[in-house]
Structure formats: C-alpha cells, structure tokens
C-alpha cells in the first residue's frame, strides 16, 4: 500500500488527535515530530509528547508508540 505524503505540521496535528483518542490521552497538550538523519527523514522520525502533570505516563507512552507505528505505515513526510 502506498503511503501519503504529508507536511510535518499536519502530521503533528494528526498524531495529536489520534493520541487524544486513547484513554488518558486527553491530558496530552502537544506533539512534536523530531526528524532523524537526512537520508531517512520520512521514516526516521519520532514523536515527542507533552502532557499535563496528572497524565499517566504508561498510557501516554503506549498511545505515542501505537500512534507512531500506525502513522509511519500510513504517511511519509513531505519536505
């Protein structure tokens, strides 16, 4: 299946929406994408999640990991 090209800021918004759909995800404040090496930008990225103090880190980590895996299969970063 072909992946859809998407801008980094748009992918951050998609990731934020998906993470917030998980139980406990309502405590997530923002999401940033950090890009890896120049030659592997479209797959070499990772999510940084910022959440409120009352967030359960285990739930947030699970949501971020699951979302990252799903989005990497669905999208490639467009520069």
RAHU-V706100 format. One line per field, one symbol per residue. ss: DSSP state (A for helix, B for strand, O for the rest). psi: psi as a letter, one per 40 degrees, with the letter a starting at -180 (. if undefined). burial: # if it has 16 or more other ideal C-beta (glycine too) atoms within 10 Angstrom, else .. A space follows every 50 residues. Layout:
ss = ???
psi = ???
burial = ???
This chain:
ss = OOOBBBBAAAAAAAAAAAAAOOOOAAABBBBBBBBOOAAAOOOOBBBBBB BOOOOOAAAAAAAAAAAAAAAAAABBBBO
psi = hiihhiiddddddddddddeeiheeeehdihihhiaidefddefiihhhh iideihddddddddddddddddddiihh.
burial = .....#....##.###.###.#.##.##..#.#........#..#.#.#. #...#...##.###..##..##..###..
